[in-house]
Amino acid sequence: RVVSDRVAPGFLVLAALTLACGHPAAPPENDQSQERAQPSTSKKQDPTWDNIRRIIAQKLSVPEDKVVPSARFDDDLNAAEPDMEDMVEGFDAAFGTESDTDDAGLLVTVQDAIDYIDSPSTFREAHAGRDTYSDVQDPYPTDVKYSKYHEWVKVEGGEASIGVTWALDHRYVLGALHLPEVGHQLTAGAPYAIIDAGMAGIPLNAPVSGTVIEVNKQLASSGGRVHKNPYAAWIIKVKLADPKEIDALISAADYREFVDAGN
């Protein structure tokens, strides 16, 4: 077979361009990787206590042993506003939470952060419009006594006011309270009221024995006042049957240690 020695003009042009410019560029592939970033394949962490504590310690530059549920971000961990915002962003990256702009300002204690990570939207709803504890009071005031049922008792003469503590308030989204009637007889350790908390009801056990002499009916429909200030929102007032039972209650320091132990 005879091969023609005639070369098409177009081929000469292509050859000249190739010699001048080097190898021709490969045609672009038809994928979308150049148009948009591929989704991240990084695995989110489980929001275990160890992981939460580690992130808080890293973002706030504090030792992990100082990160306990009752620790306050301002007083105990010396966290400034930028630190708190960085910490919340760290929660987003690690656990997949979707924070809002003002979420960092709602977190006053480490327990707040734990509750927030569990359900940011529920936490926001529960604490919307609430003054922060840094503006209101110490979460462990020393002018009351505490029970291991997470209730506080303030004694005045032979009477006592009873309410729920900061720890119980922060563990649940408190709703309506089912309260006893005036005249109801309390027995220390026995249930006397129920607080709606989501799909469950939390029984309140009496820290002391006595007769109910007053009921805070403003709490019956909502736990909002408890969220505002749990130590001002007493639930019932009682005439003590045995004032010596007060001696069985614990101090603020002992109660804080009780909560920090995970109770």
Secondary structure, DSSP 8 states (H G I E B T S, - for coil): --------HHHHHHHHHHHHH-S------S-STTTS------------HHHHHHHHHHHHT--GGG--TT-BTTTTS---HHHHHHHHHHHHHHH-----TTGGGG--BHHHHHHHHH-HHHHHHHHTT---HHHH--SS-TTSEEETTTEEEEEETTEEEEEE-HHHHHHS-EEEEE---TT-EE-TTSEEEEEEETTEEEEEE-SS-EEEEEE-GGGSS-SHHHHH-TTT---EEEEES-GGGGGGSB-HHHHHHHHHTT-
